[in-house]
């Protein structure tokens, strides 16, 4: 289990990661989502022990980054955003070198190399010098070095970066396969990648964690959008099945509301408004998805900055 508590990292007094806390259980596939510069890569570097936090703690099972960094690193497979590789080496030589760094016994190397090359689709490029490979194939080499020692935790920073559509599908399949034997953290700024491979999402904005939710819970959360001719907060709150009421303001003499309620409540909302002689312009369900939540997180962050 990964436990991150009060994690911060400052550069020149500026917080790049600001008091982030979360827990990831064994076997979870978690997407770390945010715009470029949100703090995703910095968090990954701190979890993997390559960057020291300004404050906060990171624990992997019963070990803590700092006192037991080296031991923790042996349990982790890490693909950095721009994976450093030796361009003059062949693919198989580089992976053999990586196996040595991971501490694999000599007798286990041949099998590990064969399995990893097949899993990452590098058979045709195994004897090719890395400098001759396309960006997509270099990315595969980076993934291969991260998983060849069968780590308990796999951390992938932008794993589909530079891949074509076919390679992206192959990478998604590989991540799904890895999830059967390891905890996987995938960093990306692409919503579709999180939806395709992850069960849970952590959304970052300007170094802060603003959303921590399972995707199935997000998809199960539905709302009603209501536009009426007057303010009716108190009336809407009394309707059975309506959990919360949020005003979206007034435009062109019409009042908008978001009701936290299942779509099946819509007929009752219409009935209650009609009985109260409230003019109804529109009533429609809105299914919340990752794109909606991401946009909301961005809007909230923008509003908060405007208030500061």
C-alpha positions as CSV (number, residue, x, y, z in Angstrom):
1,X,0.0,0.0,0.0
2,X,1.2,3.5,-0.8
3,X,0.5,6.3,1.7
4,X,1.2,9.9,0.8
5,X,0.6,12.4,3.6
6,X,1.0,16.2,3.5
7,X,3.4,16.0,0.6
8,X,4.9,19.3,-0.6
9,X,7.8,20.3,-2.9
10,X,8.9,23.9,-3.3
11,X,11.3,25.5,-5.8
12,X,12.6,28.9,-4.7
13,X,9.8,29.1,-2.2
14,X,7.1,28.4,-4.9
15,X,5.0,25.3,-4.1
16,X,5.0,22.9,-7.1
17,X,3.2,20.3,-5.0
18,X,1.1,21.6,-2.1
19,X,0.1,19.4,0.8
20,X,-1.1,16.4,-1.2
21,X,-2.4,13.3,0.6
22,X,-3.8,10.1,-0.7
23,X,-3.6,6.3,-0.2
24,X,-3.4,3.7,-3.0
25,X,-4.2,0.1,-2.1
26,X,-2.6,-3.1,-3.5
27,X,-3.6,-3.9,-7.0
28,X,-5.2,-0.6,-7.8
29,X,-4.8,1.1,-11.2
30,X,-4.8,4.9,-10.6
31,X,-4.6,7.7,-13.0
32,X,-2.7,10.9,-12.0
33,X,-4.5,13.5,-14.2
34,X,-3.8,17.1,-14.7
35,X,-2.6,19.8,-17.1
36,X,1.1,20.1,-17.8
37,X,2.7,21.7,-14.8
38,X,0.1,20.4,-12.4
39,X,2.7,18.6,-10.3
40,X,2.2,15.0,-11.6
41,X,5.8,14.3,-12.5
42,X,7.1,15.9,-9.3
43,X,4.9,13.6,-7.2
44,X,6.1,10.5,-9.1
45,X,9.7,11.5,-8.6
46,X,9.2,11.9,-4.9
47,X,7.3,8.5,-4.6
48,X,10.2,6.8,-6.5
49,X,12.8,8.4,-4.3
50,X,14.5,10.5,-7.0
51,X,13.4,13.8,-5.5
52,X,13.3,14.8,-1.9
53,X,10.1,16.3,-0.5
54,X,10.1,19.7,1.1
55,X,7.7,18.3,3.7
56,X,5.4,15.4,4.1
57,X,5.9,11.6,4.2
58,X,5.7,8.7,1.7
59,X,5.3,5.2,2.9
60,X,5.3,2.0,0.9
61,X,3.9,-0.8,3.1
62,X,5.9,-0.6,6.3
63,X,8.8,1.4,4.7
64,X,9.3,5.2,4.4
65,X,11.0,7.2,1.7
66,X,14.1,8.6,3.2
67,X,15.2,6.0,5.8
68,X,14.4,3.1,3.4
69,X,14.5,4.7,-0.1
70,X,16.8,2.1,-1.7
71,X,14.7,-0.8,-0.4
72,X,11.5,0.9,-1.7
73,X,13.1,1.5,-5.1
74,X,13.7,-2.2,-5.5
75,X,9.9,-2.7,-5.4
76,X,9.2,-0.1,-8.0
77,X,9.3,-0.1,-11.8
78,X,9.5,3.5,-13.1
79,X,9.1,5.0,-16.6
80,X,10.1,8.7,-16.5
81,X,8.4,11.1,-18.9
82,X,11.5,11.3,-21.0
83,X,13.1,7.9,-20.4
84,X,16.9,8.1,-20.3
85,X,18.4,5.3,-22.5
86,X,21.9,4.7,-23.9
87,X,21.5,5.4,-27.6
88,X,24.6,3.5,-28.7
89,X,23.4,0.2,-27.0
90,X,21.1,-2.3,-28.7
91,X,17.7,-2.9,-27.1
92,X,18.7,-6.3,-25.6
93,X,22.0,-4.9,-24.3
94,X,20.3,-2.0,-22.6
95,X,17.7,-4.3,-21.0
96,X,20.4,-6.7,-19.8
97,X,22.2,-3.7,-18.3
98,X,18.9,-2.6,-16.7
99,X,18.4,-6.1,-15.3
100,X,21.8,-5.8,-13.6
101,X,20.8,-2.5,-12.0
102,X,17.6,-4.0,-10.8
103,X,19.6,-6.8,-9.1
104,X,18.3,-9.7,-11.2
105,X,20.5,-12.9,-10.7
106,X,22.4,-13.9,-13.8
107,X,20.5,-17.2,-14.1
108,X,17.2,-15.3,-14.2
109,X,18.2,-12.7,-16.8
110,X,17.6,-14.7,-20.1
111,X,14.0,-15.6,-19.2
112,X,13.2,-12.1,-17.9
113,X,14.6,-10.5,-21.1
114,X,12.7,-12.8,-23.4
115,X,9.4,-12.3,-21.5
116,X,9.8,-8.5,-21.3
117,X,10.7,-8.1,-25.0
118,X,7.6,-10.1,-26.0
119,X,5.3,-8.2,-23.6
120,X,6.4,-4.9,-25.0
121,X,6.4,-5.9,-28.7
122,X,10.2,-5.4,-29.2
123,X,11.0,-8.7,-30.9
124,X,11.8,-7.1,-34.3
125,X,13.9,-4.4,-32.7
126,X,15.8,-6.4,-30.0
127,X,19.1,-6.3,-31.8
128,X,18.7,-2.7,-33.1
129,X,20.7,0.2,-31.7
130,X,18.4,2.4,-29.7
131,X,19.4,5.5,-31.6
132,X,17.8,4.0,-34.7
133,X,14.4,3.5,-33.1
134,X,11.4,5.8,-33.5
135,X,10.2,7.7,-30.5
136,X,7.4,5.2,-30.0
137,X,9.8,2.3,-29.9
138,X,12.1,4.1,-27.5
139,X,9.0,4.5,-25.3
140,X,8.5,0.8,-25.4
141,X,12.1,0.2,-24.3
142,X,11.5,2.5,-21.4
143,X,8.5,0.5,-20.3
144,X,10.4,-2.7,-20.8
145,X,13.2,-1.6,-18.4
146,X,10.5,-0.6,-15.8
147,X,8.8,-4.0,-15.7
148,X,11.5,-6.7,-16.4
149,X,12.1,-7.3,-12.7
150,X,8.3,-7.8,-12.0
151,X,8.0,-4.9,-9.6
152,X,5.2,-4.7,-7.0
153,X,4.5,-1.1,-8.1
154,X,4.7,0.2,-11.6
155,X,4.8,4.0,-12.1
156,X,4.4,5.2,-15.7
157,X,4.8,8.9,-16.6
158,X,3.0,9.6,-19.9
159,X,3.4,6.0,-21.1
160,X,1.6,6.7,-24.5
161,X,3.7,9.7,-25.3
162,X,4.9,9.4,-28.9
163,X,2.9,6.3,-29.7
164,X,0.7,5.9,-32.8
165,X,-2.9,4.6,-32.4
166,X,-2.0,1.0,-32.7
167,X,0.8,1.3,-30.2
168,X,-1.5,3.1,-27.8
169,X,-3.9,0.2,-27.9
170,X,-1.0,-2.2,-27.3
171,X,0.2,-0.1,-24.3
172,X,-3.3,-0.1,-22.8
173,X,-3.4,-3.9,-23.1
174,X,0.0,-4.1,-21.4
175,X,-1.1,-1.8,-18.5
176,X,-4.2,-4.0,-18.0
177,X,-2.0,-7.1,-17.9
178,X,0.4,-5.4,-15.4
179,X,-2.6,-4.6,-13.2
180,X,-3.1,-8.3,-12.6
181,X,0.2,-8.5,-10.7
182,X,1.1,-5.0,-9.6
183,X,-0.2,-1.7,-8.4
184,X,-0.1,0.7,-11.3
185,X,0.1,4.5,-11.3
186,X,-0.3,6.2,-14.7
187,X,0.4,9.9,-15.1
188,X,-1.2,11.7,-18.1
189,X,-2.9,14.9,-19.2
190,X,-5.1,13.0,-21.6
191,X,-8.6,12.1,-20.2
192,X,-9.1,9.2,-22.6
193,X,-6.0,7.4,-21.3
194,X,-7.4,7.5,-17.7
195,X,-10.8,6.3,-18.8
196,X,-9.3,3.5,-20.9
197,X,-7.0,1.9,-18.2
198,X,-7.7,3.2,-14.7
199,X,-10.3,2.4,-12.1
200,X,-9.6,5.6,-10.0
201,X,-8.4,9.1,-10.7
202,X,-6.5,11.7,-8.8
203,X,-6.9,15.1,-10.4
204,X,-4.2,17.8,-9.7
205,X,-4.5,21.5,-10.2
206,X,-1.5,23.7,-9.6
207,X,0.1,21.2,-7.2
208,X,-3.1,20.5,-5.2
209,X,-5.2,17.4,-5.2
210,X,-8.7,18.5,-6.1
211,X,-10.4,15.2,-6.9
212,X,-9.9,11.7,-5.6
213,X,-12.6,9.3,-6.9
214,X,-13.3,6.0,-8.5
215,X,-14.4,6.3,-12.2
216,X,-17.5,4.0,-11.6
217,X,-18.6,6.3,-8.8
218,X,-18.3,9.3,-11.0
219,X,-20.3,7.7,-13.8
220,X,-23.0,6.7,-11.3
221,X,-23.4,10.2,-10.1
222,X,-26.1,11.9,-12.2
223,X,-27.6,15.4,-12.0
224,X,-30.6,17.4,-13.3
225,X,-30.2,20.8,-15.0
226,X,-33.1,23.1,-14.5
227,X,-33.9,26.5,-16.0
228,X,-36.9,28.4,-14.6
229,X,-38.3,31.9,-14.6
230,X,-37.6,32.8,-11.0
231,X,-35.4,31.9,-8.0
232,X,-36.7,28.8,-6.3
233,X,-33.9,27.4,-4.1
234,X,-36.2,26.6,-1.1
235,X,-38.8,24.9,-3.3
236,X,-36.3,22.7,-5.1
237,X,-34.7,21.6,-1.9
238,X,-38.0,20.2,-0.6
239,X,-38.5,17.9,-3.6
240,X,-38.1,14.2,-2.5
241,X,-35.0,12.7,-4.2
242,X,-33.2,16.0,-4.6
243,X,-30.0,15.8,-2.4
244,X,-28.4,19.1,-3.2
245,X,-29.3,22.3,-5.1
246,X,-26.7,24.6,-6.7
247,X,-27.5,27.8,-8.5
248,X,-25.7,28.5,-11.7
249,X,-26.9,32.1,-11.7
250,X,-29.2,34.2,-13.9
251,X,-29.0,34.9,-17.6
252,X,-31.6,36.7,-19.8
253,X,-34.1,36.7,-16.9
254,X,-33.8,32.9,-16.4
255,X,-32.5,31.1,-13.3
256,X,-30.4,28.0,-13.7
257,X,-29.9,25.2,-11.1
258,X,-28.0,22.0,-10.8
259,X,-29.9,19.4,-8.8
260,X,-28.0,16.4,-7.4
261,X,-30.7,13.8,-8.2
262,X,-31.3,10.8,-10.3
263,X,-32.9,11.3,-13.7
264,X,-36.0,9.4,-12.4
265,X,-36.8,12.4,-10.2
266,X,-37.3,14.7,-13.2
267,X,-41.1,14.1,-13.5
268,X,-41.6,15.0,-9.8
269,X,-39.5,18.1,-10.2
270,X,-41.7,19.2,-13.2
271,X,-44.9,18.5,-11.2
272,X,-43.8,20.4,-8.2
273,X,-42.7,23.4,-10.2
274,X,-46.0,23.4,-12.1
275,X,-48.1,23.3,-8.9
276,X,-46.1,26.2,-7.6
277,X,-46.8,28.1,-10.9
278,X,-43.0,28.4,-11.6
279,X,-42.3,28.7,-15.3
280,X,-40.1,25.8,-16.5
281,X,-37.9,26.5,-19.6
282,X,-35.8,23.3,-19.5
283,X,-35.3,20.2,-17.5
284,X,-32.7,17.7,-18.6
285,X,-30.4,15.0,-17.1
286,X,-26.7,15.4,-17.1
287,X,-24.5,12.3,-16.7
288,X,-21.3,13.3,-14.9
289,X,-18.2,11.8,-16.4
290,X,-14.5,12.4,-16.1
291,X,-14.5,15.2,-18.6
292,X,-17.2,17.0,-16.6
293,X,-15.4,16.5,-13.3
294,X,-12.1,17.7,-14.8
295,X,-13.7,20.8,-16.1
296,X,-15.4,21.5,-12.8
297,X,-12.1,21.1,-10.9
298,X,-10.5,23.6,-13.3
299,X,-13.4,26.1,-12.9
300,X,-13.2,25.8,-9.1
301,X,-9.5,26.4,-9.1
302,X,-9.8,29.4,-11.4
303,X,-12.5,30.9,-9.1
304,X,-10.3,30.3,-6.0
305,X,-7.4,32.1,-7.7
306,X,-9.7,35.0,-8.6
307,X,-10.6,35.4,-4.9
308,X,-7.1,35.4,-3.6
